[in-house]
Amino acid sequence: MSYESTCLTIDLQEYSMIFAMDWSFSTESVIARKRSGSNKIYTSKVASDMESLEAYFSQFAGKKLLVIEETTGAQWLYVNLFDVMDRIIICDPYRNALMKEGSKTDKIDAIKLLHLLMSNSLKGVYHSNSDLYELRSFMSSYFALVKAIVRLKNQIAAFKRSKGIKKNNKDFRPKKKLELFVYEKQLELLNKYEQNKAEYESQMQRLIRKYPIAKLLMTISGIGIVLSLTIYSTVIDATRFLNKYKYYGYCGLVLLLKESGKSIKGKRRGHYNPLMKWAYKSAAKAAISGKNDIHDYYMYLLGKGYTESEARNEIARYICRVSLAMMKHETPYKPYSWRNTMK
């Protein structure tokens, strides 16, 4: 989920109609609507299929805005209603505290969502009709496969340990028939997973040629093909981040200050994308392990008195801001650019 860090600021006066929809796949959707200049809120029940939704929204003239909560069907709704609405906002359901109060029905939720929109209290989740969502789906499927492989390997290793056998012993065979059956099926499944993983990685070699910006990211020390495609497919449009600090927060690479009056209460980590944090932390770890410009920057930081942890975090932020600039301006990577900040 691509979270935004601040509340949306929307001039509702420019829209003739504003809508809030509580969408349901299996039942009818409830849509709350309000016309510009009126305080009256109306609700309607509409069939959840796309033909019915398009027909409903098309009957209203003027400029239209629609708000929907983030769900598994939000991207489908965004893409298919993109031409019907003038603007579609997908909001973060975890931040809508008002939705948790009182009775909870589809009608009440739709009206509350409209009230949140009117008070500019929504926080958006980034969506786009870009074909890069296909790449994002591909990478998501790849990581699901990797997790399945890790989980299966852990099961096999645990089974071996329960028999007093080291996990790397490939000659092990259980003596009991039922245990042997389970063990062989696990190995068979693991082999199939590994083959699928190899096919995914082969497909990545073709995909990287299709996306020049992702290929540019691979020139940064520490970023390989998996990290490059992960970062690019998650960000999609780098210009949506106003500056590097917003991007740091999105990637979970900064702590937010907790302050009350003149008292500092400590720091906390804001809402961030864990996949992006993993990507930049992994890139930093890979970069400082080799002989390259970023390793030299790491050694420089250690020489300036940084602890190893602080230096690694600074390296992750350095790769983060460099990659953001490259995606925004489609420029090549410049090794040792960190030296410019030392002058």
C-alpha positions as CSV (number, residue, x, y, z in Angstrom):
1,M,0.0,0.0,0.0
2,S,1.4,3.4,-1.1
3,Y,0.6,5.6,1.9
4,E,0.7,9.4,1.8
5,S,2.1,11.2,4.8
6,T,-0.3,14.1,5.1
7,C,-4.0,14.8,4.9
8,L,-5.4,15.6,1.5
9,T,-6.2,19.2,0.8
10,I,-9.1,19.4,-1.6
11,D,-11.0,22.4,-2.9
12,L,-14.5,20.9,-3.0
13,Q,-16.0,24.1,-4.5
14,E,-14.7,23.2,-7.9
15,Y,-16.7,20.0,-8.0
16,S,-20.4,20.0,-8.9
17,M,-21.0,16.6,-7.2
18,I,-19.0,14.7,-4.6
19,F,-19.5,11.0,-3.9
20,A,-18.4,8.5,-1.3
21,M,-18.8,4.8,-2.0
22,D,-18.8,1.8,0.3
23,W,-18.2,-0.8,-2.3
24,S,-19.0,-4.5,-1.8
25,F,-18.1,-7.3,-4.2
26,S,-20.9,-9.7,-3.3
27,T,-23.8,-7.3,-2.5
28,E,-25.0,-3.9,-3.6
29,S,-22.7,-0.8,-3.0
30,V,-24.0,2.2,-1.1
31,I,-23.1,5.6,-2.5
32,A,-23.5,8.9,-0.6
33,R,-23.6,12.0,-2.7
34,K,-23.8,15.8,-2.1
35,R,-24.3,18.6,-4.6
36,S,-22.2,21.7,-4.5
37,G,-23.9,24.5,-2.5
38,S,-26.3,22.1,-0.7
39,N,-26.1,20.6,2.7
40,K,-28.4,17.7,1.9
41,I,-26.8,14.2,1.6
42,Y,-28.5,11.5,-0.4
43,T,-27.7,7.8,-0.4
44,S,-28.3,5.2,-3.1
45,K,-27.9,1.5,-3.5
46,V,-26.3,0.5,-6.7
47,A,-25.3,-3.0,-8.1
48,S,-21.6,-3.5,-7.7
49,D,-20.9,-4.5,-11.3
50,M,-19.0,-1.9,-13.4
51,E,-21.8,-1.4,-15.9
52,S,-24.3,-0.3,-13.2
53,L,-21.7,1.9,-11.5
54,E,-20.8,3.7,-14.7
55,A,-24.4,4.2,-15.6
56,Y,-25.1,5.7,-12.1
57,F,-22.3,8.2,-12.1
58,S,-22.8,9.2,-15.8
59,Q,-26.3,10.5,-15.1
60,F,-24.9,13.4,-13.1
61,A,-23.6,16.5,-15.0
62,G,-20.7,18.7,-14.0
63,K,-17.3,18.0,-12.4
64,K,-17.4,14.9,-10.2
65,L,-15.2,13.6,-7.3
66,L,-15.4,10.1,-5.8
67,V,-13.8,8.8,-2.7
68,I,-13.4,5.1,-1.9
69,E,-11.6,3.3,0.9
70,E,-8.6,1.1,0.0
71,T,-9.7,-2.5,-0.5
72,T,-8.6,-5.4,-2.7
73,G,-10.9,-4.1,-5.5
74,A,-9.8,-0.4,-5.2
75,Q,-7.4,-0.5,-8.1
76,W,-10.0,-2.2,-10.3
77,L,-12.5,0.5,-9.4
78,Y,-9.9,3.3,-10.0
79,V,-9.0,2.1,-13.5
80,N,-12.5,1.4,-14.7
81,L,-14.1,4.5,-13.3
82,F,-11.2,6.8,-14.3
83,D,-13.0,8.0,-17.4
84,V,-16.3,8.6,-15.7
85,M,-15.1,10.7,-12.8
86,D,-13.0,13.9,-12.8
87,R,-11.1,12.8,-9.8
88,I,-11.0,9.6,-7.7
89,I,-9.5,9.4,-4.2
90,I,-8.6,6.1,-2.6
91,C,-8.2,6.8,1.1
92,D,-6.4,4.9,3.9
93,P,-8.9,3.0,6.0
94,Y,-6.5,2.5,8.9
95,R,-6.5,6.3,9.5
96,N,-10.2,6.9,9.4
97,A,-11.0,6.8,13.2
98,L,-14.5,8.2,12.7
99,M,-15.5,5.1,10.8
100,K,-15.0,2.9,13.9
101,E,-17.4,4.9,16.1
102,G,-21.1,4.0,16.6
103,S,-23.2,1.7,14.5
104,K,-21.5,0.2,11.4
105,T,-23.6,-0.3,8.2
106,D,-22.8,0.4,4.6
107,K,-25.0,3.5,4.5
108,I,-23.5,4.9,7.7
109,D,-19.9,4.2,6.4
110,A,-20.6,5.9,3.1
111,I,-22.0,9.0,4.9
112,K,-19.1,9.2,7.3
113,L,-16.7,8.9,4.4
114,L,-18.3,11.8,2.8
115,H,-18.1,13.9,6.0
116,L,-14.4,13.1,6.2
117,L,-13.9,14.2,2.6
118,M,-15.8,17.5,3.3
119,S,-13.6,18.2,6.4
120,N,-10.4,17.4,4.5
121,S,-9.6,14.7,7.0
122,L,-8.7,11.9,4.6
123,K,-5.3,10.5,3.9
124,G,-4.8,9.1,0.5
125,V,-3.4,5.9,-0.9
126,Y,-1.6,6.3,-4.2
127,H,-3.3,4.7,-7.2
128,S,-2.7,5.1,-10.9
129,N,-3.9,3.7,-14.2
130,S,-0.3,3.1,-15.2
131,D,0.6,-0.2,-16.7
132,L,3.3,-0.4,-14.1
133,Y,0.7,-2.0,-11.8
134,E,1.2,-5.1,-13.9
135,L,4.8,-5.1,-12.9
136,R,3.9,-4.5,-9.3
137,S,1.6,-7.5,-9.4
138,F,4.4,-9.6,-10.9
139,M,6.8,-8.6,-8.1
140,S,4.2,-9.2,-5.4
141,S,3.7,-12.7,-6.8
142,Y,7.5,-13.3,-6.8
143,F,7.9,-12.3,-3.2
144,A,4.9,-14.6,-2.2
145,L,6.8,-17.4,-3.9
146,V,10.0,-16.6,-2.1
147,K,8.2,-16.6,1.2
148,A,6.7,-20.0,0.4
149,I,10.2,-21.4,-0.3
150,V,11.6,-20.0,2.9
151,R,8.6,-21.4,4.9
152,L,9.0,-24.9,3.3
153,K,12.8,-24.9,3.9
154,N,12.2,-24.1,7.5
155,Q,9.7,-27.0,7.8
156,I,12.1,-29.4,6.3
157,A,15.0,-28.2,8.5
158,A,12.7,-28.5,11.6
159,F,11.8,-32.0,10.7
160,K,15.4,-33.0,10.3
161,R,16.3,-31.4,13.7
162,S,13.5,-33.4,15.3
163,K,15.3,-36.5,14.2
164,G,18.7,-35.3,15.4
165,I,19.9,-34.7,11.8
166,K,21.6,-31.6,10.5
167,K,19.6,-29.5,8.1
168,N,22.3,-29.7,5.4
169,N,22.3,-33.5,5.3
170,K,20.8,-34.4,1.9
171,D,21.2,-38.2,2.4
172,F,18.6,-38.3,5.2
173,R,15.6,-40.5,4.6
174,P,13.0,-41.2,7.3
175,K,12.5,-44.8,8.2
176,K,8.8,-44.7,8.8
177,K,6.6,-44.9,5.7
178,L,4.3,-42.0,6.6
179,E,7.1,-39.7,7.5
180,L,9.0,-40.7,4.3
181,F,5.9,-39.9,2.3
182,V,5.6,-36.4,3.9
183,Y,9.3,-35.7,3.5
184,E,9.4,-36.7,-0.1
185,K,6.4,-34.6,-0.9
186,Q,8.0,-31.6,0.8
187,L,11.2,-32.1,-1.3
188,E,9.1,-32.5,-4.4
189,L,7.2,-29.3,-3.7
190,L,10.4,-27.4,-2.9
191,N,11.9,-28.5,-6.2
192,K,8.8,-27.2,-8.0
193,Y,9.0,-23.9,-6.2
194,E,12.7,-23.5,-7.0
195,Q,11.9,-24.1,-10.7
196,N,9.1,-21.5,-10.6
197,K,11.5,-19.0,-8.9
198,A,14.1,-19.5,-11.7
199,E,11.3,-18.8,-14.3
200,Y,10.4,-15.6,-12.5
201,E,14.0,-14.5,-12.5
202,S,14.3,-15.3,-16.1
203,Q,11.3,-13.2,-16.8
204,M,12.9,-10.3,-14.9
205,Q,15.8,-10.3,-17.3
206,R,13.3,-9.5,-20.1
207,L,11.4,-7.0,-18.0
208,I,14.4,-4.9,-17.1
209,R,14.9,-4.2,-20.8
210,K,11.3,-2.9,-21.0
211,Y,11.8,-0.4,-18.3
212,P,14.8,1.9,-18.9
213,I,14.4,3.7,-15.5
214,A,14.6,0.4,-13.6
215,K,17.7,-0.5,-15.6
216,L,19.2,2.9,-14.6
217,L,18.6,2.0,-10.9
218,M,20.8,-1.1,-11.3
219,T,23.8,1.2,-11.9
220,I,23.6,2.2,-8.2
221,S,26.0,0.1,-6.1
222,G,24.0,-2.4,-4.1
223,I,20.9,-2.5,-6.3
224,G,20.4,-5.6,-8.4
225,I,17.6,-6.6,-10.7
226,V,15.2,-7.7,-8.0
227,L,15.6,-4.5,-5.9
228,S,15.5,-2.3,-9.0
229,L,12.2,-3.7,-10.2
230,T,10.8,-3.7,-6.7
231,I,11.6,0.0,-6.1
232,Y,10.4,1.1,-9.5
233,S,7.1,-0.9,-9.5
234,T,6.3,0.4,-6.0
235,V,7.0,4.1,-6.6
236,I,5.6,4.2,-10.1
237,D,5.6,8.0,-10.2
238,A,8.5,9.6,-8.3
239,T,7.1,13.1,-8.8
240,R,4.4,12.4,-6.2
241,F,7.0,12.9,-3.5
242,L,7.5,16.6,-2.9
243,N,11.1,16.1,-1.6
244,K,13.5,13.5,-0.2
245,Y,12.2,13.8,3.3
246,K,8.7,12.7,2.3
247,Y,10.3,9.8,0.5
248,Y,12.4,8.9,3.6
249,G,9.2,8.7,5.6
250,Y,7.5,6.6,3.0
251,C,10.4,4.2,3.0
252,G,10.6,4.0,6.8
253,L,14.1,5.5,7.0
254,V,13.4,8.3,9.5
255,L,12.0,8.6,13.0
256,L,9.3,11.2,13.8
257,L,9.8,13.4,16.9
258,K,7.3,13.2,19.7
259,E,7.1,16.5,21.4
260,S,4.7,18.2,23.9
261,G,5.3,21.8,24.9
262,K,9.1,22.0,25.6
263,S,9.3,18.3,26.5
264,I,10.7,15.8,24.0
265,K,8.9,12.4,24.5
266,G,11.2,10.5,22.2
267,K,10.8,9.3,18.6
268,R,8.5,7.0,16.7
269,R,8.4,5.4,13.3
270,G,5.5,6.7,11.1
271,H,3.3,4.7,8.8
272,Y,5.6,3.4,6.0
273,N,6.0,0.8,3.3
274,P,7.9,-2.1,4.8
275,L,8.9,-3.5,1.3
276,M,10.7,-0.2,0.5
277,K,12.5,-0.2,3.8
278,W,13.7,-3.8,3.1
279,A,14.8,-2.8,-0.4
280,Y,17.0,0.1,0.7
281,K,18.3,-1.7,3.8
282,S,19.3,-4.6,1.6
283,A,20.9,-2.3,-1.0
284,A,22.9,-0.7,1.7
285,K,24.1,-4.0,3.1
286,A,25.1,-5.2,-0.3
287,A,26.9,-2.0,-1.2
288,I,29.1,-1.8,1.9
289,S,30.1,-5.4,1.4
290,G,31.8,-4.8,-1.9
291,K,34.5,-2.5,-3.3
292,N,32.7,0.5,-4.7
293,D,32.0,4.2,-4.2
294,I,29.3,3.5,-1.6
295,H,31.7,1.3,0.4
296,D,34.1,4.2,0.4
297,Y,31.4,6.5,1.7
298,Y,30.7,4.0,4.5
299,M,34.4,4.0,5.5
300,Y,34.4,7.8,5.4
301,L,31.4,7.9,7.8
302,L,33.1,5.5,10.2
303,G,36.1,7.7,10.1
304,K,33.9,10.7,11.0
305,G,32.8,8.9,14.2
306,Y,29.6,7.3,13.1
307,T,28.7,4.0,14.7
308,E,28.3,1.0,12.3
309,S,24.5,1.2,12.7
310,E,24.4,5.0,12.0
311,A,26.6,4.6,9.0
312,R,24.5,1.8,7.5
313,N,21.4,3.9,8.0
314,E,23.0,6.9,6.3
315,I,24.0,4.7,3.4
316,A,20.4,3.5,3.1
317,R,19.2,7.1,3.0
318,Y,21.9,8.0,0.5
319,I,20.8,5.3,-1.9
320,C,17.2,6.3,-1.2
321,R,17.6,9.9,-2.2
322,V,19.9,9.2,-5.2
323,S,17.4,6.7,-6.6
324,L,14.5,9.2,-6.1
325,A,16.4,11.8,-8.1
326,M,17.2,9.3,-10.8
327,M,13.5,8.3,-11.1
328,K,12.3,11.9,-11.1
329,H,14.7,13.2,-13.7
330,E,15.6,10.0,-15.5
331,T,19.3,10.7,-15.1
332,P,22.2,8.2,-14.8
333,Y,23.9,7.4,-11.5
334,K,27.0,9.5,-10.7
335,P,29.4,7.5,-8.5
336,Y,31.0,9.5,-5.6
337,S,28.3,12.1,-5.7
338,W,28.4,12.0,-1.9
339,R,31.7,13.9,-2.0
340,N,29.8,17.0,-3.2
341,T,28.0,17.2,0.2
342,M,31.4,17.0,2.1
343,K,32.7,20.3,0.7
